[in-house]
């Protein structure tokens, strides 16, 4: 990770907008033929160094040989747009590489959102969608997530969702969870995505609720379950028998037919699986939810309580759940080192979970200082962009094979020394 000259975190108090830029070297293959693979593989460093010299307060991480992620805060989208345009114009001039001029052809996909209103995953996916559009249009594309016209028509999505599931438009990304003390990848969460053939990437925030309203959430979840089983077997065959978790909608915990079909699918495999459920999903219909969760636990599915603290927590139900993992909502973790109350909430939650014989995962870990504090508090596992953003399955396999969570970073303050990427989410 390359850190800007000014600590960007200090700017968050005065900057009202968050900006995420994906910068892709579109002529990477051509440059590799001229420069050779080893030198071409470090082009991201050259791009990052040039950007840091031009943009104050940015956090930059290389997301691949040809892709750089840039994150910063500004007072409004117009300022951000001007800054990105300045970057674009700078790279219109040849770049000196080892004493020789080379032309880097760059695509810029940008997502902007009000600082307090945007989910981190949504911001990243919007930037990815913008980059997709930038490739096709040959210009900088910026998506403003505060605009209502970015939302898709619900009726259209309801009509298209069954076809999307049937025709393979859905795909999965995986975000690892790392055990703090063992410094090992313990498991991963599967996150479903929709790559529409015309609209491009449709964000989960736009289609998960639609799937619930349209009665398609069971079909989508069963598709996810079957795909995760296939992927888990691939990992196990490579000697990395990690447990993979999928998210289960609260609506499905009261659906006896879904539970029966999901149990039948799980019984037919020896894959290591886990289900993540929110505490509010249990409170909605506690009797059937607890009964069905016990059915999952009885056949070897590990259960994790997701987003703990974000809803109306109920200790009465918590003690009845057959869960082995409790995930602290990122809203507490993101403010861990800048708030007086959040550390108290996190520490008490960790102690409570341990008393109930559950392991604790902290979501939204983005800085080495947060990781260090969680380690002192006794948190068992961490998940977030300090470790890794959600990855496609092949990229995730490579990440696991290469112990990506231990890759050298620029800060040296965390046990894993991962780059202090962007302020992102899980």
N, C-alpha and C positions, 0 to 999 in steps of 0.2 A: 504494500500500500504506500502511496505517496501522500504525505500530509502537506496541506497548505501552510503558508507562513503564519497565518493567523488561525487560532483555534476556532474552527467553524462552529463549534457548539455554542460559543459565546454569542454568536450572531442570531441564534434562534429566538432569543428574547425580543429582538427588535424586528426581525424579518417575518413578514406575514405569510409568505408563500414558500413552499418546498418545490425544488426543481430536481428532476432526474433526467440525465441525458445519456443516451446510448450512442456511442460513436464507433462506427464500424469502418474498417479499412476495406473498401470494396474491391480494390485491385491487389489484394494480398497475394493471390496465386501468382500473378505476374511478377510482383516484387520478389517473391520467394525464388522464382527461377533465376532472377538476376543476382540476388544477394546470397542465396543458399539458405537452407532450412534453419540452421542455428541462428544466423543473424536475423532472418525474417521473424523468427519466433519471439524476438525481443523488441519488435517494432512498437508494441503497445507501450513499452517503457519510454521510447522516444516521444510518442504522442502525449503520454501523460506528463512528461517533463515539460513539454512545450505548453500544454494547457495550464499547468501550475504556474508558469511564468506569466500567464496572461490573465488568469481568473483568480481573484483573491478569495480565500476562505472555502476552497473546494476540497472535497474528499474524493479520491480517485482510486479505483481498483481495476486491475486487468481482469476481464471476465473471459478471456480466451486469447488466442494468438492474434486475432483480428478485431477484438471488441474491447472497448474501454467504457466503464461506467463512471459517470461524473455526477456528484451530488452537491448541492449547495442551497442556500436560502437567499431570497431577495425580497424587496418590499412589494413588488407587483410583477405580473407576467410580462409586461412590456420591457422592464429592465432585464429580465431573464432572456427574452427574445433578442434584445440588442446584444447581449453578451454572447449568446450562441452564434449570432450572425457574425460577430467579430471573430470568433473562432473559425467559422467557415471561411471567411475571407483570408484569414492568416494562412490557412492550409491550401489556399489556391496557389500560393507560391511554393516552389520546390523546397524540400527539407534536406538539410545537409546530413548525410548518413556516411560516417567514416570518411569524410572529406569529399564526397561526391554528391551532387544534387539528384534527388529523386522526387517524383511527383506522387504524393499520397492522395488518392481519391477517397473521400470520406462521405459516409451517410450519417445524418444526425436525426435521431428520433427523440423527441422531448415530451415529458409529461410534467405538468404543473398542477398544484393543488393548494388550497388554503391550508396553512400549517396545522390547524386543529381539526380539520374536517375529513381527512383522507386516510383510509387504511393503507398501510405500507405495501401490502401485496398488490392492491389495486393500482397504486402508483407505478410499481414496476411493470405490471402487465400492460398498463397504458403506454409506458415508454416502449415496450416491446412491440405493441401494435403500431405505434407511431413509426418505429424503425421499419416495420414491414411496409408501411405506406411510403416511407421515404425511399426505399429501394425501388419501388415501382414508379414513383413520380419524379425522382431525381432532384429533390429539393428537401430543405429542412421541414419536417412535419412536427408541429407542436399540438398536443392535446391538453385542453384545459378541463380538468375534471369537475370544475365548479359549474360548467355549462350543462343545462338540462338537455340540450340537443344531442349529447353524447349517449344518453340512455336509449336503449332499444325499446321498441314497441312490444309490450308484453304479449299481446295477442299473436304477433308474428312469431315471437320466440316459442310460444306454446305450440304453435302449429309446426314449427320446424324441428323442435327438440327430439321427437321420436325418430325422425329421419336421421338426425345427427348421430344419435346413439347407434342406430342400425347400420349406418354407412361409414362408421369409423372416423367421424370428425372429432370425437373426444380423444384426448390423450392425457397421460399422467406425468407429473413431475414429482420428484422426491426431495424432501428436505431432511437432512440427518439430525439426529439427536446424539449428543456426545456426552459420555459419562465423565464427570469432572475429575474424580479421583483417579480413575483408571486411564483417563485420556484416550479412550477408545470410542469408536462409533458404536452406540448401543442399539439403535433402531432408526427407523425413518418414517416420516409421515407422507402418505400419498396424497397429492393434491390434483384434482381433476380440472382440465382445461378444455375449451371448445375452440377449435380452429375452423371457422366458417369459410366455405370456399369463396364467398363473395365479400362478406363483411370483415374478414380477417379474424383476429383474436377477439373473442367475446369473453369478458371478464366474469369470474364466478359470481361477483356481486350482482351481475345482470341476469344470470340464468339459474342459480341454485334456488332462489325464492320462487322463480317461475316454475321450476321443476316440481316444487312442492305444491304450488297452486294448481298445476295442470295434472297432478296425479302421476307424474313421471319420475318422482324421486326414487321410488323403489327400483324401477328399471335401471336408472342411472347408477344407483348404489350397487346393484347386483352386477352390472357391467364392470364397475370399478373393482369389486371383490374378485371376480374371475381374472381380471387383468393383473391384479396384485399377486394373486396366487401364481400365475405364470412367471411373473418377474421374480418373485421370491424363490422359486425353484431354480431359476437361472443363477441367482446369487449363491444359493446353497451349492449348486453344482460347481461354482468357482471357489468353493471353500469359505464363503462369507455368508453364514447362515443367520442373517439379520432378521429380526422381527419387523414386519411392515404394518403400519397402522392406516386405517381408513376412517373417515368421518361418517358418523351415522346420524341422520336427521332425527330430531325429537319425534317427528310424526311417525317414523318407522318403529319406534319403541312400543307403540300401541297397536302395531299392525301384525297380528298373529300370523297371517299368511307369509308376510315378508320374513319374519323371524324363522318360520319353519323352513322356507326355501334357503335362507342364508345358512342355517344350521346344517341342512343337507349338503350344501356346497362345501362347507368347512369340513364336515365329517369325511368327505370323499378325498381329502388331501392331507398330507402331513406338513404342509407349509406352516411356518410360524407367522401368526397373524395377530393383530390387535385392532380394537375398535375404540375410537375417540368419541365421547358423547359429552354434551354440555350439561352443566348442573340444572339449567332452566328446563332442559328437555325432560329431566326426571321429575321435576316439580309439577310439570303439566299434567301427568297422569302417573303418580308414583307407584301405585300398586302394580299395574301392568308393566311399567318400565323396569322396576326392580325384578319382577318375575322373569321377564325376558332377558334382562342382563345376566341373571343367574344361569339361564339356559346357555348363553354364549360362554360364560365362564366355565361351565361344566364340561364343555367340549374343547377346552384349551385355548380359547380366545382371551388374550389379556385385555383388560379394560382400563382406559385412561379417562379421567374427568378433565375435559378441555375448558379453557377460558375461566378457570376458577377465580371467583371474585368479581367477575364482570356482571353477573346477574344477582338474583336474590338468593344468596347462599343459605342453605338450610342444613345445620348440623344434624338434625333429626334424620334426614334422608342420607346424608353423607356417610354416617356410620353404618347404614344398611347396605350400601352398594358393595358389590364384590370386585371393587377396583383395586388395581395394584399400583396405579400411577395417578398423580395429581399434577396438572399443568397450571402454573400460575399465569394469569392473563398478562399479556405484554404491557397493558396500560400501567401496571405497577412497576414492571421491570425497566421500562424506558425512562422513568423518572427516579430510578433507584439511587443515583449518585447526586441528584439535584433537589431532592425533596426530603423533608424531615419525617414525614409520616409513612411514605411508601416503604422504606426499609423496615419499619416496625411491622407493617402488614405482611411483608414478604417473610420476615423472620418468624413471625407467629404462625403463618401458614405452613412453613417448612416444619416447624415443631409439631403442629397439629397433625400433619400428614404422617410424619414419622411415628407419632403416638398411635396412629391408626394402621401402622405397618404398611404404609404406601411410600413409594419413591416419589420424588418431586422433580418436575421439569420446569425450568423457567423459559418462557417464550419471549421472543423479541430481544435477545441478547445481542447488542450491537457494538459494545465497547469493551476493551480489556479491563477497564476499571469496574464495570458492572460485573464482568465475569469473576474478577478477583474478589469482589464483595460477596457474590453468591457462593463462591467456594468457601469463604470464611464462615458464612451462615450455615453451611452444611448441605447446600442444594446438591442433589444427586446428578441431574442431567441439565444440559442447556441446549437451546435451539434458537437459531436466529442468524442474521446476516454476518455476524462476526465469524461464524463457523462456515456457513454456506447459504447462498440463496437456493430456492427450489431449482432442481436440475432435471433435465430429461434423463430417461433411464440409462442410456449409454454413458452420458456424462457423469451420472451418479455412480455407475459401476467403476468408472475410472477414478473418481474421487475416493471411493472406498479402497480400491486397489492400491492407490498411491498415498493412503493416509493423508488426504487433503487437509484435514483439520489440524495437522501438525506442520503444514508447509510454512516456511519462514515468512515472517511478516516484518513490517517496518517499525513497530512500536516496541516489541520485546517485553511488554508488560503483562501478558497473559500466559498461562501455562501452555497454551497451544500456539501462541505467537502467530495467530491468524491475522490477516490484514484487518484493520479497523474500517470495514467497508462502509457502506452507506447506512443510513439510519433505518434499516428495513426490518421487515416483519417475518413472520412465519406464516 
